[in-house]
Amino acid sequence: MRRVVDRLEPVVFEDAWGSHVSIASLQGRTIPTVQPESELWMGAHEEGPSGVDRGGYADLASLIAANPERELGPQTVAAYGPRLPFLLKVLAPNHAISIQVHPSAERAVQVRRVTGSQVYVDDWAKPELLVAVSAFEVFVGMRSIEQVAGTFRGLGVRALVELLDRALQAPDPLHALLAGILHTPETARVALVRDVVAACVMAEGRDDPEGELSAAVVRIAEEHPDDIGVVVLLLMNHRVLHPGEFIDVPAGVLHSYVRGLGVEVLANSDNVVRAGLTGKTVNVKELLEIVDTSADGVIGRPLHLEPGIETFETTSDRFRLHRVRADEERILPGAVQGPRIAFCLRGEVSVTAGGERVVLKGTESAFLPADTGVVTARGTGELYVVSAPI
């Protein structure tokens, strides 16, 4: 008899910017870990597909590939192809992640016609939604030119003021300023970054948003010395999400996640262009093509759909995220004709479908194929459910 609920084995990633305590603590493992742990993946992404307990399959990617229409449903395959359209993560940065921006699907397709896989590796956009589990520090979107001008003049770094004065003559001063910073000659970059950091050290004691921004820049400069991305941060909004708040990040939005613990869902894509705080390639030309200086991430709190069920609003056409508090028996949200992943962040929840019952404890998850039908949940845990918006 075919399984209708597949328990997943998530994949833990180790990156230098990760935490030695966050993911391990959620999973009840010994801390601190030997290596920093950055992400916990639940999905079918080629770089880290989750294991499954259905016999005969190594992982979720191979299970789906064997029969996409059965596992994903005909509507999902017609809309997105024979591939799970979303990826669910626990994200645990302890150091700032690279400043980056994602293309629209139209831009990815256009560029791939000319360059193949040199710039973008698939035809998808990569929208993201992050829910803060702890206080979560981010830089996202670009500030107004008036705010930036005030910061630059207040810091008193001559090279910054000269960049600003030139940019103010352009039709889009923020875009011109970003371009000017990223095009700073290699011979002048280190001096610019060091002058900016020194000025921020002098300003970080101020009890106002400018002081908070300067302090954040100084902290990140310790992690990314002499990186031009430190200067780019001055153009961006610095925010701290409170637990339970979320941020929705569509194509074109400049962003960097700094530190905290969060649940993230994103389109199953690898299309990223970086602007700094990284040792990886910084494609300045493409970044300036796709960045939207007027775009910002949308911060909010979930909407209550019905007792025990909340939804996180998003502009994405690849996923929907819900949170379920199953103190009473709840029918899980999401389209039953499409695939879903249920993830228990903490506590314990019993998930039941087609006569099968799977108990999920902290950081455990399950794949619910398209033909699973109605699924119910009951327990004391905090359950997240991601589905395709079909």
SULSUL-V469832 format. One record per residue. RES is the residue in one small letter. NEAR is the number of other C-alpha atoms within 12 Angstrom. D_CENTER is the distance of its C-alpha to the mean C-alpha in Angstrom with 2 decimals. Layout:
res,near,d_center
RES,NEAR,D_CENTER
RES,NEAR,D_CENTER
This chain:
res,near,d_center
m,8,37.50
r,16,33.94
r,25,31.12
v,30,29.12
v,37,26.54
d,41,25.04
r,35,23.85
l,37,20.86
e,28,20.68
p,34,17.09
v,32,16.38
v,31,15.78
f,29,14.57
e,25,16.37
d,22,15.22
a,24,17.08
w,29,14.28
g,34,13.96
s,35,16.12
h,28,19.62
v,26,19.77
s,33,16.73
i,42,16.09
a,30,19.80
s,21,20.90
l,28,19.11
q,24,20.84
g,18,24.11
r,16,24.46
t,14,26.33
i,18,24.73
p,17,24.25
t,21,23.07
v,16,24.66
q,19,21.49
p,25,18.24
e,33,15.70
s,36,12.01
e,38,10.46
l,41,12.23
w,40,11.85
m,48,13.66
g,48,14.49
a,41,16.53
h,30,14.61
e,23,17.42
e,19,16.16
g,27,15.95
p,34,17.46
s,38,18.26
g,33,21.96
v,31,24.05
d,23,27.39
r,24,29.02
g,16,31.90
g,13,32.08
y,20,28.39
a,21,26.54
d,31,23.03
l,44,21.19
a,32,20.96
s,27,24.75
l,33,25.45
i,37,23.81
a,24,25.42
a,18,28.79
n,21,28.86
p,30,25.92
e,27,27.86
r,26,28.79
e,38,25.42
l,42,23.25
g,34,26.11
p,23,27.92
q,26,26.00
t,34,22.58
v,26,24.14
a,17,25.82
a,20,22.69
y,30,20.20
g,21,22.52
p,27,23.10
r,41,19.51
l,47,17.15
p,44,14.92
f,43,11.78
l,50,10.08
l,50,9.57
k,46,8.43
v,45,9.54
l,43,7.75
a,45,10.73
p,38,10.96
n,32,14.54
h,35,14.57
a,39,12.65
i,36,10.24
s,37,11.51
i,44,11.66
q,43,10.47
v,44,10.82
h,42,10.76
p,41,14.14
s,33,15.58
a,30,17.08
e,19,20.45
r,27,19.77
a,34,18.51
v,22,21.69
q,19,23.87
v,25,22.92
r,21,23.18
r,17,26.68
v,13,27.73
t,15,25.87
g,15,25.08
s,17,22.11
q,18,22.53
v,30,19.69
y,31,17.65
v,24,17.98
d,30,17.66
d,28,18.48
w,34,15.25
a,38,12.84
k,41,9.10
p,41,8.01
e,45,4.86
l,44,5.98
l,47,5.73
v,47,9.33
a,36,11.03
v,29,13.46
s,24,15.05
a,24,15.23
f,34,11.92
e,40,12.55
v,42,10.61
f,40,12.11
v,41,11.28
g,38,13.80
m,36,17.33
r,35,20.22
s,23,23.56
i,31,26.02
e,16,28.35
q,21,25.99
v,33,25.24
a,29,28.98
g,20,29.85
t,33,27.61
f,33,28.92
r,24,32.51
g,24,32.18
l,29,31.01
g,22,34.04
v,26,32.80
r,18,35.15
a,26,32.93
l,37,30.16
v,25,32.80
e,21,34.19
l,31,30.85
l,34,30.49
d,22,34.05
r,23,33.65
a,24,30.41
l,22,32.11
q,16,34.49
a,18,31.83
p,13,30.99
d,21,27.31
p,27,27.62
l,37,23.92
h,35,23.40
a,26,26.60
l,39,25.62
l,42,22.31
a,32,24.42
g,31,27.10
i,39,24.91
l,33,23.34
h,24,26.84
t,26,28.47
p,14,30.87
e,15,30.15
t,11,33.36
a,18,32.25
r,25,28.59
v,23,29.26
a,23,31.77
l,33,29.50
v,38,26.64
r,28,29.21
d,27,30.98
v,42,27.84
v,39,26.93
a,26,30.58
a,31,30.63
c,35,27.53
v,26,29.28
m,22,32.20
a,27,30.16
e,25,27.87
g,18,30.70
r,16,30.78
d,12,30.11
d,13,28.10
p,20,24.68
e,32,25.83
g,24,26.61
e,26,23.25
l,39,21.52
s,37,24.03
a,30,23.54
a,36,19.78
v,45,20.59
v,34,23.29
r,26,21.18
i,42,18.69
a,34,21.79
e,21,23.04
e,24,20.10
h,30,20.18
p,26,23.88
d,29,25.20
d,37,21.86
i,42,22.04
g,45,18.44
v,45,19.98
v,50,22.00
v,46,19.24
l,49,17.63
l,48,20.84
l,42,19.97
m,41,16.76
n,38,16.37
h,33,16.01
r,33,15.01
v,30,14.84
l,32,13.49
h,23,16.17
p,22,15.83
g,27,15.42
e,31,13.92
f,39,10.74
i,42,9.08
d,37,8.79
v,42,7.78
p,38,10.27
a,41,11.87
g,37,13.64
v,41,11.75
l,45,11.89
h,49,9.28
s,41,8.99
y,46,7.78
v,39,11.25
r,33,12.23
g,35,12.27
l,43,11.46
g,40,9.09
v,45,8.63
e,42,5.49
v,45,6.77
l,45,6.42
a,46,9.56
n,41,11.31
s,33,11.48
d,28,11.68
n,36,12.37
v,39,11.26
v,39,13.73
r,36,13.86
a,40,15.93
g,37,16.58
l,35,15.98
t,29,16.22
g,18,19.10
k,16,17.81
t,20,19.18
v,26,18.72
n,26,19.81
v,28,21.16
k,19,23.02
e,29,20.23
l,34,17.82
l,32,20.65
e,24,21.18
i,34,17.83
v,39,16.70
d,30,17.67
t,34,19.17
s,24,19.68
a,26,16.22
d,28,14.11
g,38,11.20
v,29,13.06
i,28,13.36
g,23,15.41
r,25,16.61
p,30,17.03
l,21,20.19
h,16,22.95
l,17,24.09
e,18,26.85
p,18,27.87
g,29,25.25
i,29,22.57
e,29,19.79
t,34,17.33
f,38,14.16
e,32,14.93
t,32,12.87
t,24,14.14
s,31,12.70
d,29,15.55
r,38,13.78
f,40,13.00
r,40,14.22
l,47,13.34
h,43,16.32
r,40,17.43
v,42,20.97
r,35,23.46
a,29,26.18
d,22,29.05
e,19,31.03
e,21,30.69
r,27,27.96
i,29,27.46
l,43,23.85
p,37,22.24
g,36,20.94
a,32,23.15
v,30,25.58
q,28,26.23
g,41,22.73
p,50,20.65
r,49,18.82
i,52,17.19
a,48,18.32
f,51,16.79
c,43,18.80
l,36,16.99
r,27,20.42
g,25,24.02
e,26,25.54
v,37,25.53
s,37,27.86
v,44,26.64
t,30,29.63
a,28,30.17
g,20,33.28
g,17,35.14
e,23,32.54
r,21,31.11
v,33,28.22
v,31,27.54
l,36,23.96
k,27,23.67
g,29,20.89
t,41,17.84
e,41,19.95
s,44,19.00
a,45,20.91
f,48,20.73
l,48,22.81
p,41,24.28
a,36,25.31
d,29,28.86
t,34,28.17
g,27,29.43
v,27,29.29
v,37,27.41
t,35,28.19
a,38,26.79
r,29,28.68
g,28,28.15
t,26,27.11
g,30,23.44
e,35,20.15
l,44,18.98
y,46,15.81
v,45,16.54
v,46,14.40
s,44,16.61
a,41,17.20
p,29,18.55
i,26,21.97
